[in-house]
Amino acid sequence: MRAVVFKEHGGPEKLQMAEMPEPKPGPEEVLVRVRACALNHLDLWVRQGLGFPIEMPHIGGSDIAGEIADVGARVRHLRVGQRVIISPGISCGWCAQCAGGNDSQCAEFDIMGLRRQGGYAEFAKAHMKDIHPVSDRLGFDEWAAVPLVFLTAWHMLVSRARLRPGETVLIHAAGSGIGSAAIQIAKLCGARVLTTAGSDAKLDMAKRLGADAGINYIREDFAERALQETGGCGVDVVFEHIGPDTWPRNLRCMGRGARMVFCGATAGPQASVDIRMTFLKQHSLIGCYMGGRRELMEVLRLVEAGKLRPVLDRRFGMAEVAAAQERMAQRKHFGKIVVRW
């Protein structure tokens, strides 16, 4: 099969089209013909090197949509030709954490395209429990733009922050895939949404998704503006995935008893925290990592019902993965970037 791979860590120039062995499904596995694969920052980090060994040549890509091409002998509930997405998060399925719905806390948890081969290929395989049928309500490009960001945003805002109607949430980077998903989920929860972006055009698009107020972080201090928007009380929830550039100001604009949920460190791994203010204001700092299958199924149900919708930025051909990743690295996008065959 054809696949986009890298044989050593480095820049986007390391990506190349190559012939790779077609995966063979085991008895409980499913082979999917990939029609589209959405990008995530994880793809860039894996290509650059995350400090642990991965199989080389490596195929990136976590968000996969396509059609079932083959099924293992023990697979009874899925059929060849069915439209599906593959869960981006892979867990053992039987441990106490998985049984309790906390799949991403499984000791064996992994992500498609991280330590295992991903979706920048003509075919990808996964265990039958990680295959989710979808309708033709959306095209493959749109379905590929759903799983990772909507699952993570749902886990952060609904499962972990327990966002309530009437609360105010500050969502960073409205133009990112996860930011555009989080705005929709927060509005579905009945919250008031403040969001940041580096351009007025992105803020206008965020308002069309439901954001109540947009903050251009290049022109103004987002913490000061958030305090103004809340009458000096501060926000109830901060949706954080940037890193050290935003953490001190996040804490400054959080109200008493507020929660900060965070899932990423795009700008770096080390952040400064004033411990005194954190306990005096009784802040909760909540680390989040992907989510579970039950949460993904709820997200897919809401997408099928038209209550959540993926936001597409631009489509690229699979041979243009390097250009697609460069667009993401330069933060030119609003929503999800998708590559397709």
N, C-alpha and C positions, 0 to 999 in steps of 0.2 A: 504494500500500500504506500501511497505518498503521504509524507508527513513533514511538518516544519520542525526542525530539531536544532539543538546546539550541542557541540561536542566538547566545549570548554566554556567556562564562565567568561563574561565580558559584556561588551556593548551590543546593540542591536545588530551590528555587522556579523555577529557570531551565528545568527539565525540563518538557516539554509534549508531548501527543499531537498529531501532525500527519500530513498526507498527504504522502508522498514518492514519487518515481518508483520503480517496481519495477525492481530490477537486471536487466539482460539479460546472460545468460552468453555469453562469447566461445567460440571453437571448442574450447578446452581447459578451459573452466570449467564449474562445476556450480552450479545455483540450488537453494538449500535452503529449504524452508518451515520457519521457526523454530517449534518447539513449546515450547522452554524455553531460558533464558539465565541462567547463574549470575553472581553479582556478584563483583567483586574490588576491592581498594582502588584499583587502577588506574583504575576507572570514576570514582571520586571525584576523583582527581588530574587526570584529563583534563578533567572538567567544571570544575574550579577553575582550570585553566590551567597548562600545564607549560612555557611559554616558547617554544614553537615553533608555527608556523601549522598549523591543521588546517582541513579542509573544513567550512564552515558552510552550513546547519544540520548538526549533527553527531549521529551515532548511536553511542552507546557500546555496551559489551558484548563480552567476549572469549570467553566459554565458551558455545558454541552446539550445541544438539542438535535434530534435526528429521528431516524426510523429504525426499528428493530430489524437487524439483518439475519440473526440466528439466535437460538436459545439452547441452553443446556438440557440434558435429558430429564432433569427433575423440575424444570420450569413448566408450570401448568397454567398460570393465570395471565401469561403474556404471549403475544403471537407475532410472528414475522409480519412486517409492514406497519405495525402500530407506531404512532407518533409518541415520542417520549422525551423527557429530560432525564439526565443523570444527576442524582444528588451530589453536590460538590463535596460534601463532608462524608467521609467513609469511616465507620466504626465497626467493632466486632459484632454488635447486635445481641450479645447474650450476657454481658457483665451487668453488675448492679447499676452502674451509671446508665447504660443503654436501656435497661429494663425500666428505669425511673424516668426516661425521657430526656436524660442529660447526655445525649450522644457525644457532644463535643468535649465532655469530660472523661470519655473513655481513654484508657491508657494506650490503646492502639489507634486512636483517632488520627486520621490523615485527610488530606485534601487532594482531589484530582489535580494532576499537574504539579504536585509538590514532590513527594517522595515516590509517587507512582506516575506512570505515563498518563498524559492528559489528552485534551481534545483538539490540538492542532494537527489533526490527522484524518484520514478518510474513515477510520474505524476506531472505536474505543470500546472497552468492555468493563462491566461492573457486575457486582452481585445482584441477584434479582430483587433483593429488598431495597436497593438503591436506584431502581428504575421506576419512574413515575409517569404513567400515561397522561397525555394532555390532548386537548381537543384541537380542532382546526380554527378555533376562534381567533388565534394569533398565528402569524407565520413563524417559521423556525427562528428567524432573526430575533423576533420579539421574545419568544420563549427562552432563547439563550440568555437574554438580558435580565431574566427574572431571578434565578435560584440564589446565587451567593449573596447579592446585596440585599434583596428583600428578606431572605432568611436571617441574615446578620442584623439588619435594622429591626426586624420584628423581635428577635431575641433580646436586643438591647432595650428597646422602648417598652415592649409589652411584658416580656417575661422577667426582665431584670429590673428595669426602672419602675415598672408598674405605673406607667403614665396614666393620669386620670383626667376626666373631662374638666375643663376650666383651668388646668395648669398651663404654665408657660414653659416652652422648651426652646433652647438655643441649639440650632443644628448648623454645624460647620460645613463649609464647602458644598453649597447647593448644587454646583455643577458636576460634582462627582456622582458616580453611579449610586453609591450608598446614600449620599445626601439627597438625591432626587427621590429615592425610595423612602427615606426616613420622613421627608416632608409629608408624603401621602399617608404614611402609617400614623404619624402624629395627628393629622387632621381627622383621620378615621377614628382616633381615640377621643376626639373632641377637644384637643389642646389648642392653645394659641402658639403659633410658630414664628420665631425670629430666626432668620438664617443669614449666613455670610457668603460672600463671593467677591472675586476680585474685579468684577466689571458690572456695570449697570445692565448690560444685555442679559447676563446670567441671572441677575436679580429679577428682571422682568419675567424671565421664563420660570423662575422659582415661584413668583406670585401667581402665575397661571396654574401652577401645580397646587396652590392653596396656601402658600406662605403669607402670613399677615404683615410682616415687615421685613425688609431686606437691608442689610448693612454691608456697604462697600468697605472691606477691611483695609483697602489701600488708602482711602480718604479719611477714615475715622477709626477711633479706638472702639472695637466692638464691645468691650466690657462697659465703657462709659455709655454707649448707646443702649445696651441691654438694660442697664440700671435706669436710664431715662424712660425706656419703654415700660418699665415695671414700677414706676413711681418711686424708685430707690430701694424697693424691696428685694430685687434680684430674681433670677429665674428659678424655677423649680427643678428643671432637668437640663443638663448639658449633654449633648450628643457629640462626643469627641473622637476624632480619628486622625488628628494631625500630629501632635507630639509636643516637644518642649516650647515651640513658638507660641502655643496657645494656653498651655496649662496654667501659668500664673494668673492670667487674665480671666480664664474660666472660673478659677476659685474666687476671684475678686467679685465677679458678677453673680455668684450663686447666693440665693437666699438662705435663710436659716432652715436647716433640715433638708436642703436640696441634695440631689443625687447627680453624680457625673458618671455616665456609662461610657466606656472607651474600648475600642477594638483595634486600634492601629497606632503606628508611630512613623508616619510618612516622613516627618521632618527630623527624626532621630529618636534614640531609645531612652535618653535621660531627661527627666523633668524635675523642676524644683517645686517643693511643696512646703508651705508654712504650716507646720504641724499644729501650732497654737490656734491659728484661725480655723483649721479643719475641725478640731474637737470643740472649740468654743461655739462654732456655728452648727456643729453636729452634722457635718457633711458626710455623705457616703460616696466613696470612690469605688466603682464597680467594674472590674475587668470582665470583658466579654469576648468570646471566641466562637464564631459561627453560630450554630444552633442545632436543634434536633430534628428528626424526621417528622415528628408530630407537628412541630412548628412549620416545617416546610409544606406539609400537606395543608395546613390552614392558609398559608400564603397562596398556594396554588388554587385553593377553593375561592379565595377572594379575587384573584386575578380572573378566574373563569367567570365569576359573577360580575366582573367589570368594576369592582370597587377599588382595585389597585391596577395600575398599568405601567408596563416598562417604558422607560424613556430612552429612545435611541438617538445617538449622536451621529455616527457615520458608519457606513458599511465598507469593508475592504475585502478584496479577494484573499484567499489563504496564502497566496504567494507574496502578499503585501503585509505580512505580519510585522515586519521590522518597522515599516512606516506607521502602522497602527499603534505600535508600542511607543514610537517617538511622539505621536500626537498625545498619547496619554501622559508621557513624561513631561511634556511642555504645558500640560494643563489647558489645552485648547478646547477640550470637549465639554459638552453638557449632556449628562446621561451616560449611557453605555456605548462603547465602541465594540463592533461585532465583526469577526472575520468569517467568511463562508466559502464553501466550494461552489 
